[in-house]
Amino acid sequence: VTALFAFLHLPQGIHGPMAVLSALLCLAALASGSVLWPVVLHTAWNAAAVVRSLPSGEERWTVALPAVAGLLALTGFGVASRQRRGAR
């Protein structure tokens, strides 16, 4: 999975960091037993990249705040669903 992830991100030109990120995402999936955390981490990584690419100022916040809210909602949903499954 790590090799495929790194290969798919080759056009970005940052091979080393992508391989490390992929390995960390795989470890997160193995440790949690779920793909929720890798999805949240990958989304956070992408959101940070988008926000960094924007000029500083008000426009940056109009992107950053909804991205953070979405990540928090996704994380909360994942935690709640895992707790419900554990309660059964």
Secondary structure in CASP SS format (residue, H / E / C, confidence):
PFRMAT SS
TARGET T0000
AUTHOR 0000-0000-0000
METHOD secondary structure of the structure
MODEL  1
V C 1.00
T H 1.00
A H 1.00
L H 1.00
F H 1.00
A H 1.00
F H 1.00
L H 1.00
H C 1.00
L H 1.00
P H 1.00
Q H 1.00
G C 1.00
I C 1.00
H H 1.00
G H 1.00
P H 1.00
M H 1.00
A H 1.00
V H 1.00
L H 1.00
S H 1.00
A H 1.00
L H 1.00
L H 1.00
C H 1.00
L H 1.00
A H 1.00
A H 1.00
L H 1.00
A H 1.00
S H 1.00
G C 1.00
S C 1.00
V C 1.00
L H 1.00
W H 1.00
P H 1.00
V H 1.00
V H 1.00
L H 1.00
H H 1.00
T H 1.00
A H 1.00
W H 1.00
N H 1.00
A H 1.00
A H 1.00
A H 1.00
V H 1.00
V H 1.00
R H 1.00
S H 1.00
L C 1.00
P C 1.00
S C 1.00
G C 1.00
E H 1.00
E H 1.00
R H 1.00
W H 1.00
T H 1.00
V H 1.00
A H 1.00
L H 1.00
P H 1.00
A H 1.00
V H 1.00
A H 1.00
G H 1.00
L H 1.00
L H 1.00
A H 1.00
L H 1.00
T H 1.00
G H 1.00
F H 1.00
G H 1.00
V H 1.00
A H 1.00
S H 1.00
R H 1.00
Q H 1.00
R H 1.00
R H 1.00
G H 1.00
A H 1.00
R C 1.00
END
